[in-house]
């Protein structure tokens, strides 16, 4: 329906913006909850990068499951 009414791109853009915003917020929350801060970054940058990548992957997975996939289904 969205495609035939030429509203698909607008709809997908809104979903994309919402998902990206929620991922950024969730990454910050996960990092804060796990005690990942600038001190860790300064003392052990490789561990910090690993932990932040883990937070990002977790946040993306949650947002995909809760925001993106329900819209598609």
N, C-alpha and C positions, 0 to 999 in steps of 0.2 A: 504494500500500500504506500509506504513512504517513497519508494522508488518511482512509482507511477505518479505520485503527487509532487515529485521533485523536492522532497524534504529530507531525503536520506542523508545527504552530505551534512546538512545542518544538524541533524539528529546525531550522527556519528561524531561530529566535532564537539558537541555538547558532552557526550559520553566520554570522549577522550580527555577533554579538559577536566571533567569531574574526577575521572580515574587518576590522572596525573597529580591533581591537587591532593587527593586522598593518599596517594602513595607517598608524597613528600611529607605530609603530616604524620603518617604512620611510621615512616623511617625515623623521624625525630623522636616520636614517642617510644619506639622500640629501643633506640640507642640510649635514650634517657633511662628507661627501665632497666637496661642491662649494664648501666654504668659506663657507657662508652662516651668519653669526653675528650677535650683537647689535651688533657694531661696524658691520656693513653696514646694519643696521636703523637705527642712529642717524645714519649718514652719508648714506644714500640710501634713505629708507623706501619710495618707489615701486618702485625696483629690487628691494629686499628682498621686497616683496609679490609682485611678478611672479615672482621666482625661487621663492618658497615655494609659490605657486600651481602653478608648473610641477612642483615636487617632489610636491605633493599629487596632481596629475593623473597623473603617472607612477606613483606608488605605488598609486593606485586602479586603474589599468589593469592593473598586474602582479597585484594581489590578485584582481581579477575573473577574470583569465585562469587563475591558478593555484589559487584557492580556491573561487570561486563557480561558475564554469562547469563544472569537472570534476564537481562534486556534482550539477549539473543533468543533465549528459549521463550 
